[in-house]
Amino acid sequence: MLLNISTLSCAKDNVSIVTMEQVPYGFKSNDEKTSGVFYEILNSIIIASDIARENRLLPLNRLFIKMSSRQDMCSLIADTPEIVENLDLVEPIGLLLDLGILPKKGVILEHYSNLKGLTIAVPLGVYFDEHFSNDHTLSIVSPRNYTNAVKLLKNGQVDAIAGAILALKFIGIKEGMAATDFGSPLVLSRNEVQLVCSYGLSKRTRNKLKDAVIELKANGTIQDTLDVYFDER
């Protein structure tokens, strides 16, 4: 269920809620309506915690910079090493994300060495580790976002795309591809999506947010939202 919280009154707790601006996490549709799996879950967390602040979209890089600068801000992000090192992990939401390389049909990826000779679309902001980032033997193109990367794969301009596998498949189907158009992914890491906040929130506010996530997991609200976007994908 999509909750509209734009008209809620100003909050007692001075914390901003932001959603990563990326399909399917948070995005605007053609009619300018904001939706997305993380956007909807964060709306539920705002209401359950009584943190009545607007939920807005931000590109990942800007989101990370603002949160790292100790602004009172929370979001849903996978617990990659960079996030763990710099931000406060409040509570997991119950979603594991496989991060890796998703090939087109017919391309077999059983080992990292199979990437040699392929052209891989790595959207800006996608990071696995130093080894992958500095591997100059790979043929890499850098589209602006996941959607552009998927379009390159759909049009036969690349052999594989990098990122969160669930999100890439969701976008591919949204762009008119079928599940059979993809090969089996090479998973490079598996991370848990968590409610993550900047350091410095009051203990009271942090506890309210943590308790809200626990409650929404227990009553099935979060899982219901995940199923709408990711079930059978």
Backbone as a chain_set.jsonl record, in Angstrom:
{"seq": "MLLNISTLSCAKDNVSIVTMEQVPYGFKSNDEKTSGVFYEILNSIIIASDIARENRLLPLNRLFIKMSSRQDMCSLIADTPEIVENLDLVEPIGLLLDLGILPKKGVILEHYSNLKGLTIAVPLGVYFDEHFSNDHTLSIVSPRNYTNAVKLLKNGQVDAIAGAILALKFIGIKEGMAATDFGSPLVLSRNEVQLVCSYGLSKRTRNKLKDAVIELKANGTIQDTLDVYFDER", "coords": {"N": [[0.846, -1.195, 0.0], [0.629, 2.195, -0.9], [1.546, 5.01, 0.837], [0.543, 8.281, 1.387], [2.283, 10.85, 2.597], [2.761, 13.481, 2.429], [1.316, 15.589, 3.409], [1.55, 15.595, 6.113], [2.002, 16.967, 9.381], [4.646, 19.113, 10.664], [7.481, 17.598, 12.195], [8.041, 16.276, 15.508], [10.431, 15.105, 15.965], [13.554, 15.839, 14.816], [14.488, 14.705, 12.176], [15.414, 13.749, 8.932], [13.948, 11.885, 6.296], [15.012, 9.969, 3.627], [14.922, 8.608, 0.329], [16.675, 6.459, -1.828], [17.149, 7.547, -5.092], [16.34, 5.671, -7.455], [15.211, 3.298, -9.725], [14.129, 0.097, -8.708], [13.735, 1.363, -6.281], [13.099, 4.037, -5.466], [11.232, 6.307, -7.273], [9.888, 8.486, -9.838], [6.876, 8.216, -11.598], [5.459, 8.361, -14.959], [3.346, 10.117, -14.63], [4.286, 11.734, -12.69], [3.98, 10.79, -10.126], [5.284, 9.673, -7.093], [6.843, 6.628, -6.276], [7.926, 3.294, -5.371], [9.809, 0.568, -3.974], [11.458, 0.89, -1.624], [10.736, 3.48, -1.006], [8.021, 3.228, -0.323], [8.189, 1.501, 1.885], [9.682, 3.089, 3.66], [7.848, 5.17, 4.023], [5.937, 3.78, 5.518], [7.46, 3.264, 7.794], [7.885, 5.851, 8.747], [5.293, 6.59, 9.558], [4.656, 4.563, 11.431], [6.559, 5.056, 13.373], [5.973, 7.551, 14.192], [7.408, 9.649, 13.203], [7.072, 12.395, 11.694], [7.945, 13.405, 8.964], [8.683, 14.634, 5.678], [9.213, 12.333, 3.031], [11.746, 12.17, 0.818], [13.28, 11.962, -2.461], [16.659, 11.189, -3.315], [19.634, 11.158, -5.277], [21.976, 8.415, -5.071], [24.734, 9.063, -4.497], [24.614, 11.741, -3.554], [22.931, 11.334, -1.394], [24.511, 9.684, 0.266], [26.675, 11.401, 0.823], [25.401, 13.507, 2.224], [24.395, 12.103, 4.463], [26.771, 11.179, 5.576], [27.857, 13.529, 6.424], [26.873, 13.968, 8.858], [24.322, 15.021, 9.053], [21.021, 14.878, 10.385], [19.588, 12.171, 9.361], [17.908, 9.489, 7.667], [17.739, 6.359, 5.881], [17.025, 3.62, 3.592], [19.38, 1.243, 2.924], [21.721, -1.016, 1.439], [23.985, -2.979, 3.386], [26.827, -2.431, 2.632], [30.478, -2.504, 2.747], [31.396, 0.211, 2.791], [29.164, 1.601, 3.707], [28.777, 0.411, 6.232], [31.069, 1.265, 7.515], [30.76, 4.022, 7.744], [28.182, 4.828, 8.551], [25.257, 4.547, 10.714], [23.892, 1.523, 11.42], [20.684, 0.676, 11.896], [18.453, -1.184, 11.901], [17.796, -4.257, 10.243], [15.683, -4.88, 7.353], [14.83, -7.272, 6.407], [15.549, -8.104, 3.849], [17.69, -9.549, 1.578], [20.193, -8.616, -0.663], [21.569, -9.657, -3.65], [24.523, -8.748, -5.118], [26.131, -8.18, -8.154], [27.09, -9.477, -11.371], [25.012, -9.483, -14.104], [24.335, -11.389, -16.841], [23.565, -11.431, -20.412], [21.32, -13.71, -22.081], [22.727, -16.862, -22.763], [25.354, -16.27, -22.145], [27.768, -17.565, -20.092], [28.545, -17.409, -16.747], [30.52, -18.597, -14.534], [32.757, -18.234, -13.02], [34.896, -15.582, -11.841], [36.854, -15.142, -13.76], [35.518, -15.555, -16.13], [34.561, -13.132, -16.937], [36.355, -11.838, -18.5], [36.895, -10.463, -21.669], [34.28, -9.779, -22.089], [31.872, -7.133, -22.589], [30.908, -4.926, -20.184], [28.301, -3.234, -18.59], [28.514, -0.897, -16.15], [26.76, 0.822, -13.976], [26.937, 4.274, -12.916], [28.069, 4.809, -9.62], [27.863, 2.187, -8.778], [29.572, -0.163, -6.885], [31.82, -2.7, -6.073], [34.316, -3.879, -5.06], [37.823, -3.101, -4.47], [39.379, -4.648, -6.167], [37.719, -5.297, -8.39], [37.11, -2.692, -9.274], [39.599, -1.74, -10.054], [40.426, -3.412, -12.033], [41.849, -3.526, -14.93], [41.728, -5.171, -17.046], [39.177, -5.669, -17.745], [36.417, -4.847, -19.862], [34.736, -2.013, -19.64], [31.773, -0.057, -19.596], [30.134, 2.978, -18.64], [27.154, 3.69, -17.873], [24.633, 6.146, -16.958], [22.71, 5.311, -15.077], [20.845, 2.505, -13.628], [18.685, 1.899, -15.336], [19.502, 2.832, -17.875], [21.663, 1.123, -18.226], [20.394, -1.379, -18.401], [18.967, -0.986, -20.778], [21.069, -0.904, -22.603], [21.884, -3.571, -22.51], [19.56, -4.828, -23.403], [19.465, -3.89, -26.024], [21.585, -5.16, -27.129], [24.12, -4.038, -26.905], [25.92, -4.412, -24.886], [27.399, -7.133, -23.024], [26.775, -7.838, -20.46], [25.479, -6.641, -17.282], [26.074, -4.692, -14.338], [25.32, -4.687, -10.825], [22.633, -4.559, -8.379], [21.024, -7.568, -8.403], [18.23, -8.232, -8.224], [17.057, -5.712, -8.648], [17.972, -5.072, -11.233], [16.769, -7.083, -12.787], [14.076, -6.488, -12.313], [13.869, -3.959, -13.565], [14.525, -4.717, -16.165], [12.319, -6.332, -16.907], [10.346, -4.401, -16.714], [11.138, -2.861, -18.851], [10.376, -4.361, -20.951], [11.66, -6.78, -21.342], [12.102, -10.359, -20.962], [12.214, -12.853, -18.347], [13.713, -14.942, -19.313], [15.518, -13.753, -20.971], [17.803, -13.232, -19.652], [20.944, -14.49, -18.432], [22.391, -16.706, -15.932], [23.312, -15.047, -12.941], [26.545, -13.788, -11.867], [27.355, -13.737, -8.676], [28.794, -11.38, -6.621], [28.756, -10.275, -4.114], [26.771, -10.43, -1.131], [24.359, -8.627, 0.467], [22.687, -7.144, 3.289], [19.707, -5.318, 3.436], [19.186, -2.408, 5.271], [17.649, -0.245, 7.725], [19.227, 2.692, 7.846], [21.035, 5.226, 9.474], [22.391, 8.546, 9.916], [25.067, 9.228, 12.196], [24.429, 10.559, 15.444], [21.753, 10.94, 15.952], [19.177, 11.309, 18.404], [18.885, 9.1, 21.211], [16.286, 8.411, 21.794], [14.888, 8.966, 19.389], [16.203, 7.217, 17.615], [15.537, 4.742, 18.77], [12.761, 4.746, 18.453], [12.545, 4.568, 15.671], [13.847, 2.123, 15.192], [12.171, 0.357, 16.626], [9.867, 0.674, 15.114], [10.534, -0.516, 12.644], [10.907, -3.175, 13.467], [8.314, -3.767, 14.319], [6.894, -3.509, 11.881], [8.015, -5.527, 10.394], [7.171, -7.725, 11.866], [4.365, -7.632, 11.633], [3.979, -8.072, 8.978], [3.892, -6.037, 7.093], [6.173, -4.954, 5.782], [7.11, -7.188, 4.336], [4.937, -7.649, 2.656], [5.069, -5.398, 0.989], [7.567, -5.805, -0.222], [6.965, -8.119, -1.658], [5.197, -7.193, -3.602], [6.869, -5.931, -5.406], [9.024, -7.69, -5.911], [8.305, -10.38, -5.898], [8.463, -13.56, -7.376], [10.28, -12.761, -9.287]], "CA": [[0.0, 0.0, 0.0], [1.378, 3.438, -0.983], [1.033, 5.957, 1.807], [0.848, 9.668, 1.065], [2.564, 11.533, 3.857], [3.23, 14.827, 2.126], [0.543, 16.611, 4.132], [1.699, 15.443, 7.554], [2.525, 18.156, 10.034], [6.075, 19.087, 10.95], [7.73, 16.572, 13.192], [8.645, 16.56, 16.789], [11.79, 14.578, 15.889], [14.193, 16.543, 13.71], [15.254, 13.781, 11.349], [14.915, 13.678, 7.566], [13.878, 10.561, 5.689], [15.323, 10.075, 2.204], [14.935, 7.362, -0.426], [17.568, 6.433, -2.974], [16.461, 7.787, -6.352], [16.746, 4.604, -8.364], [14.215, 2.243, -9.939], [12.756, 0.222, -8.226], [13.755, 1.772, -4.878], [12.322, 5.264, -5.373], [11.224, 6.918, -8.605], [8.663, 9.163, -10.261], [6.273, 7.641, -12.79], [5.19, 9.34, -16.02], [2.403, 11.13, -14.132], [4.987, 12.439, -11.608], [3.671, 10.196, -8.825], [6.456, 9.004, -6.533], [6.606, 5.294, -5.733], [9.152, 2.519, -5.213], [9.73, -0.377, -2.86], [12.023, 1.485, -0.419], [9.934, 4.671, -0.712], [6.805, 2.81, 0.369], [8.553, 0.966, 3.208], [10.049, 4.227, 4.501], [6.606, 5.838, 4.418], [5.356, 2.993, 6.609], [8.301, 3.469, 8.982], [7.605, 7.206, 9.242], [4.002, 6.608, 10.253], [4.707, 3.677, 12.597], [7.447, 5.628, 14.384], [5.49, 8.9, 14.486], [8.382, 10.628, 12.727], [6.247, 12.979, 10.631], [8.731, 14.232, 8.058], [8.538, 14.284, 4.271], [10.121, 11.345, 2.458], [12.12, 12.699, -0.485], [14.227, 11.189, -3.243], [17.979, 11.752, -3.564], [20.58, 10.226, -5.896], [22.754, 7.701, -4.056], [25.952, 9.769, -4.097], [24.231, 12.884, -2.715], [22.38, 10.775, -0.16], [25.626, 9.217, 1.1], [27.439, 12.573, 1.26], [24.629, 14.213, 3.252], [24.342, 11.3, 5.68], [28.118, 11.114, 6.147], [28.179, 14.826, 7.013], [26.23, 13.957, 10.174], [22.975, 15.562, 9.091], [20.102, 13.902, 10.96], [18.957, 11.638, 8.163], [17.83, 8.029, 7.62], [17.333, 5.805, 4.604], [17.198, 2.176, 3.46], [20.562, 1.018, 2.104], [22.403, -2.289, 1.678], [25.112, -2.79, 4.308], [28.126, -2.618, 2.004], [31.547, -2.075, 3.666], [31.45, 1.664, 2.896], [28.04, 2.018, 4.559], [29.054, -0.067, 7.592], [32.164, 2.051, 8.08], [30.48, 5.443, 7.893], [26.839, 5.161, 9.006], [24.704, 3.791, 11.831], [22.942, 0.498, 11.0], [19.678, 0.663, 12.954], [17.694, -2.443, 11.921], [17.558, -4.842, 8.915], [14.263, -4.96, 7.0], [14.499, -8.631, 5.99], [15.806, -8.287, 2.42], [19.071, -9.751, 1.165], [20.426, -8.238, -2.055], [22.741, -10.178, -4.334], [25.165, -7.763, -5.979], [27.045, -8.87, -9.046], [27.042, -9.268, -12.81], [23.893, -10.172, -14.742], [24.641, -11.464, -18.276], [22.503, -11.747, -21.348], [21.097, -15.123, -22.337], [23.781, -17.535, -23.507], [26.664, -15.99, -21.558], [27.942, -18.363, -18.878], [29.434, -16.809, -15.753], [30.706, -19.495, -13.391], [33.881, -17.724, -12.251], [35.276, -14.197, -12.16], [37.652, -15.144, -14.988], [34.626, -15.56, -17.294], [34.245, -11.76, -17.311], [37.332, -11.374, -19.494], [36.402, -10.485, -23.041], [32.908, -9.272, -22.153], [31.635, -5.707, -22.353], [30.034, -4.883, -19.015], [27.777, -1.92, -18.214], [28.576, -0.68, -14.698], [26.165, 2.146, -13.742], [27.639, 5.153, -11.982], [27.724, 4.569, -8.22], [27.956, 0.764, -8.441], [30.912, -0.483, -6.375], [31.925, -4.015, -5.436], [35.535, -3.882, -4.269], [38.961, -2.493, -5.151], [39.842, -5.542, -7.232], [36.879, -5.097, -9.567], [37.218, -1.307, -9.736], [40.92, -1.487, -10.626], [40.76, -4.47, -12.984], [41.899, -2.89, -16.241], [41.548, -6.176, -18.099], [37.754, -5.72, -18.06], [35.894, -3.825, -20.766], [33.661, -1.405, -18.858], [31.122, 1.193, -19.966], [29.555, 3.544, -17.412], [25.897, 4.429, -18.061], [24.275, 7.029, -15.839], [21.91, 4.638, -14.058], [20.476, 1.116, -13.898], [17.784, 1.805, -16.491], [20.306, 2.961, -19.08], [22.455, -0.097, -18.355], [19.503, -2.438, -18.882], [18.675, -0.711, -22.182], [22.237, -1.324, -23.378], [21.824, -5.03, -22.612], [18.401, -5.161, -24.242], [19.773, -3.551, -27.407], [22.727, -5.934, -27.584], [25.332, -3.223, -26.928], [26.825, -4.967, -23.877], [27.181, -8.555, -22.741], [26.329, -8.016, -19.076], [25.305, -5.423, -16.502], [26.474, -4.856, -12.942], [24.484, -4.022, -9.828], [21.775, -5.417, -7.56], [20.383, -8.462, -9.369], [16.771, -8.062, -8.169], [16.69, -4.437, -9.262], [18.235, -5.146, -12.667], [15.724, -7.907, -13.403], [12.826, -5.714, -12.241], [13.91, -2.937, -14.61], [14.485, -5.403, -17.446], [10.935, -6.716, -17.188], [9.638, -3.131, -16.934], [11.542, -2.368, -20.167], [9.874, -5.26, -21.986], [12.428, -8.015, -21.445], [11.557, -11.517, -20.248], [13.185, -13.469, -17.445], [14.565, -15.835, -20.106], [16.51, -12.961, -21.703], [18.987, -13.122, -18.801], [21.631, -15.693, -17.991], [22.555, -16.804, -14.478], [24.244, -14.001, -12.504], [27.732, -14.041, -11.056], [27.16, -12.967, -7.448], [30.065, -10.962, -6.046], [28.551, -10.053, -2.679], [25.376, -10.49, -0.665], [24.243, -7.634, 1.531], [21.377, -7.007, 3.908], [19.176, -3.952, 3.416], [18.92, -1.983, 6.638], [17.379, 1.158, 8.019], [20.537, 3.26, 8.161], [20.936, 6.644, 9.831], [23.626, 9.244, 10.255], [25.339, 9.252, 13.634], [24.043, 11.787, 16.12], [20.34, 10.95, 16.319], [18.943, 11.073, 19.821], [18.582, 7.699, 21.523], [14.821, 8.272, 21.717], [14.495, 8.9, 17.982], [16.737, 5.975, 17.048], [14.749, 3.622, 19.287], [11.438, 4.782, 17.815], [12.708, 4.072, 14.306], [14.165, 0.695, 15.283], [10.95, -0.344, 17.042], [8.916, 0.708, 13.995], [10.937, -1.542, 11.674], [10.614, -4.474, 14.074], [6.855, -3.931, 14.286], [6.448, -3.677, 10.494], [8.414, -6.872, 9.984], [6.35, -8.704, 12.581], [2.974, -7.654, 11.162], [3.95, -8.432, 7.566], [3.783, -4.881, 6.205], [7.362, -4.848, 4.935], [7.144, -8.311, 3.394], [3.892, -7.418, 1.644], [5.586, -4.419, 0.03], [8.62, -6.48, -0.998], [6.348, -9.072, -2.577], [4.608, -6.464, -4.721], [7.918, -5.569, -6.37], [10.036, -8.701, -6.195], [7.807, -11.762, -5.877], [8.545, -14.351, -8.603], [11.119, -12.124, -10.289]], "C": [[0.882, 1.246, 0.0], [0.741, 4.473, -0.076], [1.466, 7.356, 1.42], [1.043, 10.436, 2.351], [2.944, 12.991, 3.638], [2.506, 15.906, 2.922], [0.674, 16.487, 5.638], [2.337, 16.7, 8.152], [4.007, 17.992, 10.344], [6.344, 18.254, 12.2], [8.246, 17.12, 14.5], [10.101, 16.127, 16.766], [12.452, 15.139, 14.635], [15.101, 15.601, 12.923], [14.605, 13.713, 9.968], [14.941, 12.24, 7.075], [14.089, 10.73, 4.187], [15.344, 8.682, 1.583], [15.887, 7.499, -1.603], [16.773, 6.58, -4.27], [16.971, 6.807, -7.408], [15.603, 3.61, -8.49], [14.837, 0.916, -9.505], [12.654, 0.764, -6.802], [12.916, 3.023, -4.625], [12.381, 5.982, -6.706], [9.886, 7.605, -8.858], [8.162, 8.51, -11.544], [5.994, 8.741, -13.804], [4.226, 10.435, -15.58], [2.948, 11.881, -12.917], [4.618, 11.937, -10.217], [4.895, 9.432, -8.331], [6.057, 7.649, -5.964], [7.951, 4.58, -5.615], [9.105, 1.686, -3.951], [10.297, 0.222, -1.57], [11.23, 2.729, -0.014], [8.695, 4.293, 0.088], [7.105, 2.259, 1.764], [8.928, 2.107, 4.152], [8.827, 5.04, 4.911], [5.949, 5.108, 5.585], [6.137, 3.182, 7.904], [8.043, 4.84, 9.592], [6.326, 7.215, 10.079], [4.05, 5.75, 11.517], [5.556, 4.26, 13.72], [6.989, 6.991, 14.864], [6.568, 9.944, 14.21], [7.752, 11.281, 11.507], [7.057, 13.946, 9.782], [8.55, 13.733, 6.632], [9.602, 13.286, 3.842], [10.48, 11.821, 1.051], [13.175, 11.826, -1.156], [15.546, 11.944, -3.389], [18.816, 10.724, -4.319], [21.513, 9.643, -4.838], [23.967, 8.485, -3.588], [25.639, 10.957, -3.196], [23.7, 12.412, -1.372], [23.503, 10.382, 0.793], [26.425, 10.39, 1.647], [26.712, 13.297, 2.389], [24.598, 13.424, 4.557], [25.701, 11.236, 6.366], [28.518, 12.421, 6.813], [27.478, 15.045, 8.351], [24.935, 14.755, 10.226], [22.047, 14.48, 9.631], [19.218, 13.339, 9.855], [18.991, 10.116, 8.2], [17.348, 7.584, 6.246], [17.397, 4.29, 4.687], [18.323, 1.928, 2.466], [21.128, -0.359, 2.432], [23.675, -2.046, 2.491], [26.451, -3.181, 3.662], [29.209, -2.128, 2.965], [31.61, -0.565, 3.857], [30.344, 2.192, 3.805], [28.308, 1.634, 6.01], [30.087, 0.825, 8.277], [31.737, 3.466, 8.456], [29.135, 5.786, 8.525], [26.367, 4.2, 10.089], [23.638, 2.822, 11.321], [21.944, 0.273, 12.132], [18.969, -0.684, 13.04], [17.529, -2.965, 10.499], [16.066, -4.962, 8.637], [13.86, -6.363, 6.538], [14.673, -8.884, 4.506], [17.299, -8.429, 2.191], [19.187, -9.416, -0.316], [21.7, -8.897, -2.559], [23.26, -9.1, -5.27], [26.159, -8.48, -6.87], [26.823, -8.514, -10.49], [25.93, -10.127, -13.404], [24.134, -10.203, -16.252], [23.386, -11.633, -19.123], [22.408, -13.257, -21.522], [22.242, -15.694, -23.175], [25.179, -17.283, -22.995], [26.766, -16.712, -20.215], [28.96, -17.691, -17.959], [29.508, -17.73, -14.539], [31.802, -18.992, -12.466], [34.174, -16.29, -12.683], [36.034, -14.125, -13.475], [36.784, -15.129, -16.24], [34.253, -14.153, -17.75], [35.188, -11.223, -18.38], [36.739, -11.515, -20.886], [34.98, -9.993, -23.2], [32.896, -7.749, -22.023], [30.559, -5.597, -21.283], [29.603, -3.451, -18.745], [27.747, -1.829, -16.691], [28.025, 0.712, -14.416], [26.97, 2.96, -12.739], [27.143, 4.904, -10.558], [27.786, 3.122, -7.809], [29.401, 0.447, -8.052], [30.877, -1.852, -5.705], [33.131, -4.063, -4.493], [36.659, -3.273, -5.095], [39.428, -3.339, -6.328], [39.046, -5.321, -8.511], [37.071, -3.697, -10.139], [38.529, -1.039, -10.455], [41.354, -2.552, -11.628], [40.688, -3.914, -14.407], [41.824, -3.895, -17.381], [40.08, -6.283, -18.514], [37.377, -4.581, -19.002], [34.626, -3.249, -20.148], [33.103, -0.177, -19.572], [30.336, 1.661, -18.751], [28.302, 4.354, -17.703], [25.517, 5.173, -16.787], [23.531, 6.3, -14.73], [21.569, 3.212, -14.489], [19.633, 0.993, -15.173], [18.556, 1.906, -17.8], [21.164, 1.724, -19.315], [21.615, -1.24, -18.918], [19.171, -2.229, -20.359], [19.84, -1.103, -23.079], [22.244, -2.839, -23.566], [20.702, -5.456, -23.549], [18.707, -4.943, -25.718], [21.004, -4.276, -27.949], [24.035, -5.172, -27.624], [26.346, -3.648, -25.879], [26.459, -6.432, -23.646], [26.593, -8.797, -21.36], [26.203, -6.656, -18.403], [25.605, -5.715, -15.04], [25.521, -4.12, -12.014], [23.73, -5.023, -8.979], [20.9, -6.257, -8.491], [18.865, -8.298, -9.382], [16.333, -6.795, -8.891], [16.885, -4.479, -10.773], [17.169, -5.968, -13.383], [14.382, -7.178, -13.398], [12.775, -4.688, -13.371], [13.828, -3.58, -15.986], [13.075, -5.792, -17.845], [10.091, -5.472, -17.457], [9.939, -2.575, -18.329], [11.152, -3.331, -21.292], [10.673, -6.515, -22.198], [11.696, -9.129, -20.705], [12.638, -12.101, -19.355], [14.164, -14.355, -18.207], [15.595, -15.08, -20.946], [17.817, -12.824, -20.93], [19.624, -14.489, -18.581], [21.696, -15.721, -16.476], [23.601, -15.796, -14.015], [25.481, -14.561, -11.811], [27.622, -13.146, -9.826], [28.517, -12.662, -6.823], [29.952, -10.641, -4.557], [27.073, -10.143, -2.371], [25.264, -9.59, 0.549], [22.812, -7.527, 2.021], [20.945, -5.55, 3.859], [18.751, -3.574, 4.836], [18.38, -0.552, 6.661], [18.688, 1.72, 8.554], [20.361, 4.743, 8.437], [22.326, 7.235, 10.008], [23.829, 9.152, 11.77], [24.9, 10.586, 14.22], [22.572, 11.892, 16.446], [20.21, 10.734, 17.824], [18.6, 9.598, 20.029], [17.089, 7.437, 21.39], [14.376, 8.107, 20.267], [14.965, 7.596, 17.345], [15.906, 4.776, 17.497], [13.356, 3.58, 18.66], [11.504, 4.22, 16.395], [12.981, 2.568, 14.304], [12.923, -0.112, 15.64], [9.925, -0.395, 15.912], [9.254, -0.359, 12.962], [10.616, -2.932, 12.206], [9.119, -4.767, 14.019], [6.37, -4.23, 12.86], [6.912, -5.001, 9.897], [7.495, -7.912, 10.605], [4.928, -8.775, 12.039], [2.844, -7.883, 9.653], [3.907, -7.269, 6.595], [4.969, -4.782, 5.252], [7.402, -5.967, 3.91], [6.097, -8.148, 2.3], [4.376, -6.443, 0.574], [6.684, -5.033, -0.832], [8.029, -7.414, -2.034], [5.729, -8.389, -3.803], [5.648, -6.216, -5.811], [8.758, -6.767, -6.81], [9.537, -10.131, -6.243], [7.858, -12.376, -7.276], [9.34, -13.641, -9.695], [12.5, -12.781, -10.267]], "O": [[1.796, 1.347, 0.819], [-0.446, 4.779, -0.197], [2.645, 7.587, 1.152], [0.096, 10.652, 3.107], [3.4, 13.66, 4.565], [3.022, 17.01, 3.089], [-0.013, 17.193, 6.376], [3.113, 17.395, 7.494], [4.552, 16.889, 10.295], [5.54, 18.217, 13.131], [8.787, 18.222, 14.597], [10.929, 16.71, 17.467], [11.964, 14.935, 13.524], [16.327, 15.692, 12.998], [13.382, 13.629, 9.856], [15.849, 11.476, 7.401], [13.418, 11.542, 3.55], [15.732, 7.706, 2.225], [15.906, 8.522, -2.289], [15.834, 5.823, -4.515], [17.912, 7.096, -8.148], [15.08, 3.13, -7.484], [15.969, 0.626, -9.892], [11.602, 0.644, -6.174], [12.121, 3.065, -3.686], [13.47, 6.24, -7.22], [8.891, 7.339, -8.182], [8.938, 8.278, -12.471], [6.26, 9.915, -13.544], [4.278, 11.553, -16.093], [2.21, 12.565, -12.208], [4.918, 12.602, -9.226], [5.474, 8.635, -9.07], [5.056, 7.534, -5.256], [9.001, 5.21, -5.748], [8.444, 2.047, -2.978], [9.679, 0.078, -0.515], [11.068, 3.006, 1.175], [8.356, 4.96, 1.065], [6.364, 2.521, 2.712], [8.535, 2.097, 5.319], [8.774, 5.549, 6.031], [5.465, 5.737, 6.526], [5.55, 3.253, 8.984], [7.989, 4.979, 10.814], [6.29, 7.779, 11.173], [3.541, 6.158, 12.561], [5.3, 3.988, 14.893], [7.537, 7.534, 15.824], [6.643, 10.976, 14.876], [7.886, 10.768, 10.396], [6.878, 15.161, 9.87], [8.296, 12.55, 6.408], [10.759, 13.39, 4.249], [9.612, 11.872, 0.18], [13.871, 11.053, -0.498], [15.565, 13.163, -3.563], [18.719, 9.531, -4.033], [21.807, 10.291, -3.833], [24.21, 8.565, -2.384], [26.315, 11.166, -2.189], [23.981, 13.014, -0.337], [23.459, 10.704, 1.98], [26.815, 10.378, 2.814], [27.324, 13.662, 3.393], [24.756, 13.998, 5.635], [25.78, 11.237, 7.594], [29.407, 12.44, 7.665], [27.485, 16.145, 8.904], [24.484, 15.13, 11.308], [22.256, 13.295, 9.368], [18.226, 13.954, 9.464], [19.949, 9.515, 8.686], [16.651, 8.316, 5.543], [17.774, 3.733, 5.719], [18.242, 2.344, 1.31], [21.03, -0.819, 3.569], [24.356, -1.037, 2.309], [27.111, -4.129, 4.087], [28.897, -1.405, 3.911], [31.851, -0.099, 4.971], [30.563, 3.122, 4.581], [28.092, 2.438, 6.917], [29.988, 1.101, 9.473], [32.291, 4.051, 9.387], [28.947, 6.91, 8.99], [26.996, 3.173, 10.345], [22.592, 3.256, 10.839], [22.297, -0.248, 13.19], [18.884, -1.272, 14.118], [17.155, -2.194, 9.615], [15.27, -5.127, 9.561], [12.679, -6.619, 6.302], [14.028, -9.772, 3.949], [18.082, -7.552, 2.558], [18.384, -9.874, -1.128], [22.772, -8.727, -1.98], [22.522, -8.596, -6.117], [26.945, -9.299, -6.394], [26.42, -7.397, -10.812], [25.911, -11.345, -13.228], [24.139, -9.149, -16.888], [22.303, -11.934, -18.62], [23.323, -13.99, -21.148], [22.669, -15.094, -24.161], [26.108, -18.001, -23.364], [25.952, -16.495, -19.318], [30.098, -17.44, -18.356], [28.675, -17.658, -13.635], [31.79, -19.281, -11.269], [33.753, -15.849, -13.752], [35.882, -13.163, -14.227], [37.254, -14.734, -17.307], [33.69, -13.987, -18.832], [34.859, -10.267, -19.083], [36.16, -12.545, -21.235], [34.514, -9.806, -24.324], [33.794, -7.157, -21.424], [29.448, -6.101, -21.444], [30.44, -2.551, -18.679], [27.043, -2.589, -16.027], [28.742, 1.697, -14.595], [27.601, 2.413, -11.835], [25.939, 4.802, -10.323], [27.766, 2.826, -6.614], [30.335, 0.75, -8.794], [30.012, -2.126, -4.873], [32.983, -4.262, -3.287], [36.478, -2.966, -6.274], [39.827, -2.806, -7.364], [39.622, -5.176, -9.589], [37.182, -3.532, -11.354], [38.581, -0.209, -11.363], [42.517, -2.591, -12.028], [39.616, -3.839, -15.007], [41.852, -3.513, -18.551], [39.768, -6.917, -19.522], [37.948, -3.492, -18.941], [33.579, -3.897, -20.13], [33.859, 0.645, -20.089], [29.918, 0.849, -17.926], [28.368, 5.581, -17.774], [26.006, 4.875, -15.697], [23.701, 6.633, -13.557], [21.953, 2.768, -15.571], [19.846, 0.092, -15.983], [18.295, 1.148, -18.734], [21.374, 1.317, -20.458], [22.062, -1.976, -19.798], [19.101, -3.198, -21.115], [19.63, -1.582, -24.194], [22.57, -3.335, -24.645], [20.882, -6.34, -24.386], [18.264, -5.716, -26.568], [21.42, -4.042, -29.084], [24.974, -5.597, -28.299], [27.518, -3.281, -25.972], [25.38, -6.898, -24.013], [25.984, -9.838, -21.114], [26.74, -5.655, -18.879], [25.416, -6.834, -14.564], [24.982, -3.07, -12.361], [24.124, -6.184, -8.866], [20.124, -5.712, -9.276], [18.27, -8.231, -10.457], [15.363, -6.802, -9.648], [16.046, -3.97, -11.516], [16.716, -5.593, -14.464], [13.636, -7.244, -14.375], [11.759, -4.562, -14.054], [13.149, -3.066, -16.875], [12.677, -5.603, -18.995], [9.222, -5.486, -18.328], [9.1, -1.897, -18.922], [11.546, -3.143, -22.443], [10.405, -7.259, -23.142], [10.784, -8.871, -19.92], [13.828, -11.877, -19.575], [15.314, -14.506, -17.796], [16.456, -15.702, -21.568], [18.82, -12.36, -21.473], [18.939, -15.511, -18.548], [21.123, -14.86, -15.81], [24.666, -15.691, -14.624], [25.461, -15.656, -11.248], [27.78, -11.929, -9.926], [29.295, -13.571, -6.531], [30.937, -10.726, -3.824], [26.229, -9.955, -3.247], [25.98, -9.763, 1.535], [21.858, -7.779, 1.285], [21.717, -4.654, 4.198], [18.049, -4.328, 5.51], [18.62, 0.238, 5.748], [19.192, 1.277, 9.586], [19.631, 5.434, 7.727], [23.304, 6.518, 10.222], [22.866, 9.015, 12.525], [24.991, 11.621, 13.561], [22.16, 12.822, 17.14], [21.036, 10.059, 18.438], [18.086, 8.937, 19.127], [16.675, 6.372, 20.93], [13.585, 7.218, 19.951], [14.211, 6.947, 16.619], [15.605, 3.893, 16.694], [12.834, 2.503, 18.369], [10.615, 3.48, 15.974], [12.407, 1.829, 13.504], [12.653, -1.145, 15.028], [9.202, -1.38, 15.765], [8.359, -1.036, 12.456], [10.105, -3.776, 11.469], [8.711, -5.886, 13.708], [5.529, -5.108, 12.662], [6.268, -5.535, 8.994], [7.09, -8.867, 9.942], [4.34, -9.855, 11.988], [1.738, -7.888, 9.114], [3.887, -7.486, 5.384], [4.792, -4.553, 4.055], [7.696, -5.726, 2.739], [6.352, -8.476, 1.141], [4.12, -6.643, -0.613], [6.725, -4.805, -2.041], [8.525, -7.498, -3.157], [5.737, -8.943, -4.902], [5.336, -6.285, -7.0], [9.159, -6.842, -7.971], [10.301, -11.024, -6.606], [7.362, -11.791, -8.239], [9.118, -13.877, -10.882], [13.378, -12.398, -11.039]]}, "num_chains": 1, "name": "protein.A"}
